[in-house]
Amino acid sequence: MIDLTGFALAVLLVELTPGPNMAWIVTLTLSEGRRAGLGAIAGIALGLAANAVLSVAAASLILDQGPALTRAVSLLAAAMMGWLAWEAWRDTGESAPTATPRASEQRHGLAGFVINFLNPKSALFLITVMPQFVIDGRPSLGQGLTLASLSVAIATAVHLALVLGAERARGALMAEARARFVRRVLALVMLGVGLWFAAKAL
């Protein structure tokens, strides 16, 4: 059995925390229009999907080594959430690109694909956090692909919402005073999730 709801909430928590993808999509949409933003989203989604497939395969190999390694992965998941919480807490909001060169939707899509396919944070998140929502902590290939698909779907939905309401999203999430408050609230929640993972492991 897998806890789809719990996993979806964990992914949504991370995706709602303002970060480079969010800043890039909003800035790109405001500067070059909706089509540019949608092109970037397509590339990001494909990159995350490819990254997720490799991460699921890696998780299966790692977790097949025995219960001790499964516990170690749980502790690593706790550390991962703690790191994300710290990163969100200390972020000054200055990670948004200052300028985005004009390019075709295909080039934006390619950039989104490469950046997210090669993103070690995405891989580490899936490898460590995914097993926490499977009863025995050792997801099968099918379970892993299900969770990975859910993760990509949630990320894409959040990105699509940003593009379709870029002006509003920027005012709500990227304004410095509000962005700092949002990041710090989500950081505390992520820290709580990390402590829960650690308690499960120990």
Secondary structure, DSSP 4 states (H G I P E B T S, - for coil): -B-HHHHHHHHHHHHTS--HHHHHHHHHHHHH-HHHHHHHHHHHHHHHHHHHHHHHHHHHHHHTT-HHHHHHHHHHHHHHHHHHHHHHHH--S--S-S------HHHHHHHHHHHHHT-HHHHHHHHHHGGGGBTTS---HHHHHHHHHHHHHHHHHHHHHHHHTHHHHIIIIISHHHHHHHHHHHHHHHHHHHHHHHHHH-
